[in-house]
Amino acid sequence: MGWSLLFQQQNKEVAKKLGGATLMMFTLPIITFYVCLYYVFAHKAEPNAWAGGAAIMVTNLVIVWYVVSAFSEEDDSLTPGSEGDADGPRVGAFKRRTD
């Protein structure tokens, strides 16, 4: 059940985004660490610390990219008039009683 949900037609874009983010989370920090270790911060006193910090920054940038892109995509399941009104479903004190 788990993997089959990603292969459905309506989830294809989400699967691509998740796969891309996973690939970037695996490769970009490692590449950044070694590039910074041997080329950018080779002359520093502690190049491992500087390269590790750069790898952490790249990891955080990938996370920020994924979260922003996830929140910026449209939600197709909520169409106006389907549940609630244009402001969303009414809950709590604003909920209309139907009894």
MDTraj code that builds the backbone (N, CA, C; nanometers):
import mdtraj as md
import numpy as np

residues = "MET GLY TRP SER LEU LEU PHE GLN GLN GLN ASN LYS GLU VAL ALA LYS LYS LEU GLY GLY ALA THR LEU MET MET PHE THR LEU PRO ILE ILE THR PHE TYR VAL CYS LEU TYR TYR VAL PHE ALA HIS LYS ALA GLU PRO ASN ALA TRP ALA GLY GLY ALA ALA ILE MET VAL THR ASN LEU VAL ILE VAL TRP TYR VAL VAL SER ALA PHE SER GLU GLU ASP ASP SER LEU THR PRO GLY SER GLU GLY ASP ALA ASP GLY PRO ARG VAL GLY ALA PHE LYS ARG ARG THR ASP".split()
xyz = np.array([
    [0.0817, -0.1195, 0.0000],
    [0.0000, 0.0000, 0.0000],
    [0.0856, 0.1253, 0.0000],
    [0.1962, 0.1268, 0.0688],
    [0.2764, 0.2472, 0.0851],
    [0.3322, 0.3018, -0.0449],
    [0.4063, 0.2194, -0.1187],
    [0.4688, 0.2669, -0.2420],
    [0.3697, 0.2811, -0.3550],
    [0.2622, 0.2053, -0.3524],
    [0.1661, 0.2127, -0.4626],
    [0.0945, 0.3472, -0.4667],
    [0.0853, 0.4166, -0.3532],
    [0.0226, 0.5484, -0.3524],
    [0.1031, 0.6496, -0.4318],
    [0.2354, 0.6392, -0.4299],
    [0.3183, 0.7332, -0.5042],
    [0.3096, 0.7140, -0.6548],
    [0.2739, 0.5941, -0.6990],
    [0.2694, 0.5659, -0.8413],
    [0.1339, 0.5955, -0.9048],
    [0.0380, 0.6405, -0.8263],
    [-0.0914, 0.6775, -0.8840],
    [-0.0779, 0.8071, -0.9608],
    [-0.1646, 0.8271, -1.0594],
    [-0.1550, 0.9419, -1.1494],
    [-0.1637, 1.0749, -1.0745],
    [-0.2529, 1.0864, -0.9786],
    [-0.2704, 1.2140, -0.9087],
    [-0.1526, 1.2460, -0.8166],
    [-0.0691, 1.1488, -0.7843],
    [0.0445, 1.1703, -0.6955],
    [0.1779, 1.1754, -0.7681],
    [0.1761, 1.1794, -0.9002],
    [0.2991, 1.1736, -0.9779],
    [0.3894, 1.2935, -0.9509],
    [0.3323, 1.4129, -0.9438],
    [0.4131, 1.5328, -0.9184],
    [0.4725, 1.5305, -0.7779],
    [0.3954, 1.4822, -0.6816],
    [0.4453, 1.4726, -0.5446],
    [0.5595, 1.3713, -0.5376],
    [0.5474, 1.2615, -0.6084],
    [0.6526, 1.1609, -0.6091],
    [0.7807, 1.2162, -0.6712],
    [0.7666, 1.2951, -0.7775],
    [0.8845, 1.3567, -0.8396],
    [0.9516, 1.4536, -0.7438],
    [0.8713, 1.5342, -0.6755],
    [0.9266, 1.6311, -0.5820],
    [0.9946, 1.5610, -0.4645],
    [0.9333, 1.4567, -0.4122],
    [0.9916, 1.3813, -0.3012],
    [1.1200, 1.3109, -0.3443],
    [1.1200, 1.2526, -0.4627],
    [1.2409, 1.1866, -0.5128],
    [1.3536, 1.2853, -0.5363],
    [1.3205, 1.4013, -0.5922],
    [1.4225, 1.5034, -0.6135],
    [1.4794, 1.5558, -0.4836],
    [1.3942, 1.5789, -0.3861],
    [1.4410, 1.6269, -0.2560],
    [1.5267, 1.5212, -0.1870],
    [1.4886, 1.3955, -0.1985],
    [1.5679, 1.2879, -0.1389],
    [1.7051, 1.2787, -0.2052],
    [1.7078, 1.2887, -0.3360],
    [1.8344, 1.2839, -0.4084],
    [1.9229, 1.4028, -0.3709],
    [1.8642, 1.5217, -0.3618],
    [1.9413, 1.6400, -0.3241],
    [1.9909, 1.6307, -0.1798],
    [1.9084, 1.5774, -0.0898],
    [1.9501, 1.5643, 0.0498],
    [2.0652, 1.4646, 0.0652],
    [2.0730, 1.3701, -0.0252],
    [2.1801, 1.2711, -0.0168],
    [2.3088, 1.3199, -0.0822],
    [2.2984, 1.3880, -0.1963],
    [2.4178, 1.4203, -0.2728],
    [2.4752, 1.5592, -0.2447],
    [2.3916, 1.6614, -0.2382],
    [2.4440, 1.7975, -0.2287],
    [2.5273, 1.8244, -0.1030],
    [2.4851, 1.7807, 0.0171],
    [2.5718, 1.8056, 0.1326],
    [2.7069, 1.7344, 0.1249],
    [2.7099, 1.6141, 0.0699],
    [2.8364, 1.5412, 0.0578],
    [2.9283, 1.6099, -0.0430],
    [2.8728, 1.6486, -0.1567],
    [2.9522, 1.7200, -0.2569],
    [3.0020, 1.8524, -0.2005],
    [2.9144, 1.9248, -0.1320],
    [2.9534, 2.0530, -0.0738],
    [3.0644, 2.0347, 0.0291],
    [3.0537, 1.9315, 0.1110],
    [3.1557, 1.9076, 0.2132],
    [3.2928, 1.8871, 0.1493],
    [3.3014, 1.7996, 0.0503],
    [3.4325, 1.7694, -0.0067],
    [3.4866, 1.8821, -0.0936],
    [3.4010, 1.9526, -0.1645],
    [3.4477, 2.0682, -0.2422],
    [3.5006, 2.1756, -0.1492],
    [3.4270, 2.2017, -0.0422],
    [3.4724, 2.3025, 0.0538],
    [3.5963, 2.2570, 0.1295],
    [3.6072, 2.1297, 0.1591],
    [3.7215, 2.0775, 0.2337],
    [3.8510, 2.0902, 0.1537],
    [3.8476, 2.0526, 0.0258],
    [3.9705, 2.0481, -0.0526],
    [3.9994, 2.1733, -0.1336],
    [3.8975, 2.2552, -0.1620],
    [3.9206, 2.3703, -0.2482],
    [3.8907, 2.5041, -0.1810],
    [3.7791, 2.5155, -0.1131],
    [3.7362, 2.6450, -0.0610],
    [3.8041, 2.6779, 0.0712],
    [3.8038, 2.5841, 0.1667],
    [3.8561, 2.6103, 0.3007],
    [3.9850, 2.5336, 0.3290],
    [4.0622, 2.4988, 0.2293],
    [4.1846, 2.4211, 0.2502],
    [4.2892, 2.4995, 0.3282],
    [4.2882, 2.6309, 0.3195],
    [4.3879, 2.7140, 0.3863],
    [4.3502, 2.7507, 0.5302],
    [4.2303, 2.7178, 0.5740],
    [4.1865, 2.7505, 0.7107],
    [4.2512, 2.6563, 0.8115],
    [4.2472, 2.6964, 0.9383],
    [4.3064, 2.6129, 1.0435],
    [4.2272, 2.4844, 1.0648],
    [4.0962, 2.4921, 1.0594],
    [4.0089, 2.3750, 1.0769],
    [3.9180, 2.3605, 0.9546],
    [3.9683, 2.3066, 0.8459],
    [3.8846, 2.2973, 0.7252],
    [3.7665, 2.2021, 0.7399],
    [3.7790, 2.1011, 0.8273],
    [3.6669, 2.0086, 0.8482],
    [3.5475, 2.0802, 0.9096],
    [3.5718, 2.1681, 1.0028],
    [3.4627, 2.2406, 1.0669],
    [3.3942, 2.3349, 0.9686],
    [3.4738, 2.4052, 0.8898],
    [3.4159, 2.4975, 0.7914],
    [3.3384, 2.4218, 0.6833],
    [3.3942, 2.3118, 0.6364],
    [3.3262, 2.2323, 0.5338],
    [3.1991, 2.1692, 0.5900],
    [3.2024, 2.1249, 0.7154],
    [3.0824, 2.0705, 0.7794],
    [2.9735, 2.1751, 0.7939],
    [3.0138, 2.2963, 0.8301],
    [2.9165, 2.4061, 0.8386],
    [2.8546, 2.4378, 0.7041],
    [2.9353, 2.4344, 0.5990],
    [2.8810, 2.4595, 0.4643],
    [2.7842, 2.3492, 0.4235],
    [2.8165, 2.2248, 0.4577],
    [2.7267, 2.1134, 0.4258],
    [2.5952, 2.1258, 0.5016],
    [2.6020, 2.1718, 0.6258],
    [2.4791, 2.1925, 0.7037],
    [2.3940, 2.3030, 0.6425],
    [2.4585, 2.4083, 0.5955],
    [2.3842, 2.5176, 0.5308],
    [2.3138, 2.4686, 0.4041],
    [2.3820, 2.3866, 0.3257],
    [2.3204, 2.3327, 0.2044],
    [2.2041, 2.2417, 0.2403],
    [2.2186, 2.1620, 0.3450],
    [2.1087, 2.0764, 0.3894],
    [1.9876, 2.1590, 0.4292],
    [2.0107, 2.2665, 0.5026],
    [1.8994, 2.3535, 0.5422],
    [1.8353, 2.4212, 0.4223],
    [1.9133, 2.4573, 0.3224],
    [1.8568, 2.5168, 0.2008],
    [1.7681, 2.4177, 0.1259],
    [1.8090, 2.2924, 0.1213],
    [1.7261, 2.1897, 0.0564],
    [1.5953, 2.1722, 0.1322],
    [1.6006, 2.1718, 0.2647],
    [1.4796, 2.1583, 0.3456],
    [1.3871, 2.2775, 0.3237],
    [1.4440, 2.3974, 0.3225],
    [1.3626, 2.5181, 0.2987],
    [1.2992, 2.5122, 0.1616],
    [1.3749, 2.4708, 0.0594],
    [1.3183, 2.4593, -0.0759],
    [1.2006, 2.3617, -0.0773],
    [1.2160, 2.2479, -0.0120],
    [1.1102, 2.1473, -0.0130],
    [0.9854, 2.1971, 0.0587],
    [1.0021, 2.2610, 0.1729],
    [0.8861, 2.3096, 0.2488],
    [0.8145, 2.4209, 0.1730],
    [0.8896, 2.5149, 0.1161],
    [0.8268, 2.6239, 0.0407],
    [0.7552, 2.5702, -0.0816],
    [0.8161, 2.4771, -0.1520],
    [0.7502, 2.4228, -0.2705],
    [0.6279, 2.3394, -0.2332],
    [0.6306, 2.2732, -0.1190],
    [0.5141, 2.1949, -0.0760],
    [0.3983, 2.2854, -0.0372],
    [0.4275, 2.3954, 0.0299],
    [0.3206, 2.4868, 0.0695],
    [0.2704, 2.5724, -0.0460],
    [0.3485, 2.5885, -0.1510],
    [0.3067, 2.6745, -0.2615],
    [0.2252, 2.6015, -0.3675],
    [0.2174, 2.4697, -0.3619],
    [0.1383, 2.3987, -0.4621],
    [-0.0104, 2.4093, -0.4288],
    [-0.0905, 2.4040, -0.5326],
    [-0.2347, 2.4190, -0.5153],
    [-0.2946, 2.2919, -0.4569],
    [-0.3997, 2.3112, -0.3781],
    [-0.4697, 2.1983, -0.3194],
    [-0.5930, 2.1711, -0.4033],
    [-0.5896, 2.0644, -0.4814],
    [-0.6995, 2.0334, -0.5723],
    [-0.8203, 1.9750, -0.5013],
    [-0.8025, 1.9224, -0.3814],
    [-0.9134, 1.8563, -0.3140],
    [-1.0153, 1.9549, -0.2591],
    [-0.9753, 2.0788, -0.2343],
    [-1.0682, 2.1784, -0.1814],
    [-1.1114, 2.2731, -0.2922],
    [-1.2228, 2.2435, -0.3520],
    [-1.2789, 2.3330, -0.4518],
    [-1.3889, 2.4144, -0.3861],
    [-1.4071, 2.5402, -0.4268],
    [-1.5120, 2.6214, -0.3640],
    [-1.6486, 2.5563, -0.3780],
    [-1.7192, 2.5488, -0.2685],
    [-1.8529, 2.4915, -0.2688],
    [-1.8583, 2.3450, -0.2307],
    [-1.7432, 2.2784, -0.2274],
    [-1.7464, 2.1361, -0.1950],
    [-1.7573, 2.1142, -0.0445],
    [-1.6749, 2.1805, 0.0331],
    [-1.6806, 2.1698, 0.1788],
    [-1.6745, 2.3103, 0.2349],
    [-1.7761, 2.3550, 0.2987],
    [-1.7765, 2.4890, 0.3559],
    [-1.7973, 2.5939, 0.2487],
    [-1.7334, 2.7079, 0.2642],
    [-1.7450, 2.8143, 0.1661],
    [-1.6058, 2.8554, 0.1206],
    [-1.5926, 2.9739, 0.0646],
    [-1.4635, 3.0175, 0.0113],
    [-1.3583, 3.0329, 0.1205],
    [-1.4000, 3.0574, 0.2444],
    [-1.3058, 3.0733, 0.3541],
    [-1.2636, 2.9397, 0.4140],
    [-1.3234, 2.8312, 0.3725],
    [-1.2901, 2.7004, 0.4262],
    [-1.4052, 2.6449, 0.5089],
    [-1.3898, 2.5244, 0.5584],
    [-1.4969, 2.4647, 0.6382],
    [-1.5145, 2.5385, 0.7701],
    [-1.6369, 2.5473, 0.8135],
    [-1.6670, 2.6157, 0.9399],
    [-1.6486, 2.5170, 1.0548],
    [-1.5726, 2.5603, 1.1549],
    [-1.5456, 2.4744, 1.2698],
    [-1.5656, 2.5541, 1.3975],
    [-1.5797, 2.4833, 1.5074],
    [-1.5910, 2.5468, 1.6379],
    [-1.7154, 2.6328, 1.6509],
    [-1.7004, 2.7564, 1.6992],
    [-1.8113, 2.8467, 1.7223],
    [-1.8775, 2.8921, 1.5930],
    [-1.8077, 2.8791, 1.4805],
    [-1.8601, 2.9254, 1.3530],
    [-1.9353, 2.8163, 1.2770],
    [-1.9387, 2.6946, 1.3306],
    [-2.0032, 2.5841, 1.2649],
    [-2.1560, 2.6003, 1.2723],
    [-2.2231, 2.5745, 1.1647],
    [-2.3696, 2.5837, 1.1619],
    [-2.4294, 2.4519, 1.2079],
    [-2.5275, 2.4620, 1.2934],
    [-2.5961, 2.3422, 1.3412],
    [-2.6956, 2.2958, 1.2368],
    [-2.7034, 2.1668, 1.2199],
    [-2.7955, 2.1114, 1.1212],
    [-2.9045, 2.0270, 1.1842],
    [-2.9171, 2.0257, 1.3170],
    [-3.0178, 1.9407, 1.3799],
    [-3.1450, 2.0119, 1.4084],
])
top = md.Topology()
chain = top.add_chain()
for i, resn in enumerate(residues, 1):
    res = top.add_residue(resn, chain, resSeq=i)
    for name in ("N", "CA", "C"):
        top.add_atom(name, md.element.get_by_symbol(name[0]), res)
traj = md.Trajectory(xyz[None], top)
